[in-house]
Amino acid sequence: MQLLIGFFLALVIAFLAYKTRSLNASGAIAAAFTGAIIFGIGGWDWAVLLLAFFVTSSLLSRAFKKRKQGLDEKFSKGHERDAGQVFGNGGIATLFAALHFFFPESPIPWIGFAASLAAVNADTWATELGVLNPNPPRMITNLKKSVEKGTSGGISLVGTLASLFGALVIALPASIFAGNWSLLPLIALAGLAGSLFDSFLGGTVQAMYYCPADKKETEKHPLHTCGTETIHIRGWKWLDNDWVNFACGAAGAFISMMWIML
């Protein structure tokens, strides 16, 4: 019965997100699938964490539009999430929810689930709010080098603080539901570390392209916003932003597991 209710709730939320253009058709189907597993197996506590990520990230993606004008040309996708983005952000969390089905008494699935969501939420907050920093960001691999706002691998003080707050949005309810306040710093710092790992991948091995018409670096491929074919300039071609987000969630979960084992 819980699985059935979970599937129904996930379907309703995915449909509403599709109607509000937070998800496209493929994203809605993927969200219904992941949501059904998380809601159906985990229940309300797990659902609240997933919704905290989805609602806050969706709202932030629509906020401060005027100050973000001109930055969309750097990102591979828009704010209407597709299946790749849904699985990239929620894939690791879904795996831990599935583990909870087999190990319902273990705290490990809950901690890994929360840490992975804290990481992807931290990354989203850093991306959406970091671009509001008045000063240009610096590459995570070389803090002396300033880069354009929105550049993959760029970090700033504003973005890092936003990342920490994004992780806390998940860590706080996770520790409350678990009745264990020691999880608050664990999940928050694991989320922040996962977000920084995302930036490191973005600045080193993520596939990046160049638009010869606009003379700008971008994640978009094969065509830039202007319609010009982009040229691969660095990184692994298969490692797009969706895989980097997946790695971000995996890093958050992994760090939380290592912390527990120490």
N, C-alpha and C positions, 0 to 999 in steps of 0.2 A: 504493500500500500504506500509506503514512504517513497519507493522508487517511482510509483505512478504519480504521486503528488509532486515529486521533484521534477519529473518530466513535464507535467502540466505547467508548473510555475516557470520553468526554464523556457518553455514555449511561449508563454505570455510575455515574459520580459524580453525575449529575443524579438518577438513581433513588435512590441512597443519601441524597442531600440531601432528596428528597421523603419518604422513609420516616422520616427524623429530623425532619421538619417544618421544615426550614430553607427549603424551597421548597414552594409549592403546585403544583397540576397545570400551570397556565400557566407558572409560573416554571421548572419542571423542563424543559418543552419548550423554552423560550427558552434555558435554560442548556445544554441538549444541542446546540442550534444554534450558539450562540456558542463553546462549548467545542470543538465539532467543527472549526470554522474555526481557532481559536487552536492547539489541539493538533495538528490535521492539517497545517496549513501551517507553523507555527512549530517544533513539536517540543517536547522536554522542557523546554528552557530557558524557553520561553514559557509552558508549562503550569505550571511551578513558580511563576512570578509570579502567574498567575491564581489558583492554589490558595492562595497565601499571602494574597491579598486575601480570597478566599471563606471560608477556614477561620478566619482571625483575626477577620473581621467577624462571622461566625456565632457564634463563641465569645463575643465581647464582647457581642453582643446578648442572650445568655442569662446573662451574669455580673451579679452584684450586683443580683439581682432585687428584694430587699427594699428597697434604697436607691433603686430606680427606680420603686417603686410609686406609682401616681397620675400618672405622666408619659405613659403611653400615650394618654391622652385628648387630648394635644396633637398627636401625630403622625398623619398621614393613613393610615398603614398599620402593621401589626404586624410582628413579626420573621419571619413566614413570607413570604418574598419572592415576588412575582408577576412576570409577564412584564415589566411596566412597570419594575419595580425592576431586574430583570436587564439589560434593554436600557439603562436609564438609567445604571447603573453600568458596564456592560461594552460599550456600543455603540461608543464611540470606540476602545477597545482592540481590538475586533474589526475595525474599519476599518483600523487600522494593521497588524494581522496579515494582512489581505487584501492590503495594499500590499506586504508582504514577499514575497508570491508573485510579484509583478511586478518587484520590485526587490530580489532576494535578497542582492546585494552591498552595498547601501546601509545605513549605520547609522541612517538617519533613521527607518524604521519601528520599530526596536527602541527608540529613545529616546522616540519619541512614544507607543508602547505602554506603556512603563514609566512615563512621566510621567503618563499618564492614569490608570493604576491607582494610582500613588502619590497622586494627588489625591483619588480617590474613597475610597481606604483612609484617607487623612488625615482626610477629612470624617467617615467612619464612626467612627474612633477618637475624634475630637473630640466627636461626638454621644453616643457610648456612655459615655465616661469624663468628659466635661466636666460632666455632670449630677451627678457625685460631688463637685464643688467645694463646700466648706462655705459659701461666700459666693454670693449671687445673681450671675448674669452681667450684663454690660452690653451694650447695643445697639452693634453695630459702627459704626453711623452717628452715634452720640452716646454716647461712652464715659462720660458723666456720668450716664446714665439706666440704673438697675438694672431688670431685668425678671425674670419668673418663670423658673425652670429649665425647659429644653426649648423656650423661645421661639425661633422662627426668627429668625436674625440676632443672637442673643445669643452673646457670646464671653467667655471667662475665661482666666486664666493656665493653669489646669489643662487646660482644653480645648485651648488653643493648643499646649502642650507635648505633649499626647496626639496632636494632629494631626501634629506634627513626627515623633514616634516612629512613627506610622502610615505616614508617607511613607518613613521610613528602612527600614521592614520590606520595602518594595518596592525602594528605591534600592540597598540593600546587595547583594542577590543579582543585581540588574540589572547593577551595576558589576563584580561578580565574574565573571558569565557573559560579559560583554563584554571582560573583561581590561583594563578602563580605569577606574582609580579616580577620574579627573576627573569621571566621570558621577555619582558619589555625591552631591556637593553640588548638581549641576545638577538631578538628578531629585528629590532630597529637597526642595529649595527651590521647585521648580516645583510639586511636590505640595502643599506648605504654602500656596503662593500660590493654587492652585486651590481649596483648602479655604476660604481666606478669601474668595475670590470667591463661593463657594457661600453663605457667611454673609451677604455683602453683598446678594446677590440675595434671600435669605430675609428680610432686614430692609427691603427696598425694594419690589421688584416681584413677588415670589412671592404667589400668591393666598392670602389669609388670611380666616378666617371667625370668627364670634362665636356662642357658644351662649347664648341668652337665659335658659335655665333655670339653667345652672351659672355664668353670667356670666364666661366664660373665652374667651380667644382660642385658636383651634385651626386645624389644617390640614384637619381632617375635614370632608367635604361629600359628600352632602347632609345626613347625620345625624351628630350627635355621639355619643359613647359612651353617653350617657344616653338616646338615642333622639330627642332634640329636633332639629328642623330648624335647621341653622346658616345664618347670614346673612353674605353677603359684605361685608367691611369695607374691604379694600384689596388692591392688587396686580392683576395681570392674571389673569383667570379661567382662561385656558388654561395658565398657568405653574404647574403643580403641582410637587410635590417630585421626581417622576421627571425632569421636564425640567430642574429645577435641578441634579440630580445629573449629568445628561448635560452640562450647561453646565460643571459642575465639572471633569469629565474632559477636556472640550474645552479649558478654560482651562489646565489643567496641561500638556497636549500643546502648546498654542499658545505658552505661555511658554518651554517647553524649546526649541521651534523658533526662537523669537526669540533666545534665548540663544546658540544655535549660530551664528546668522547674524551676531551682533555681533562 
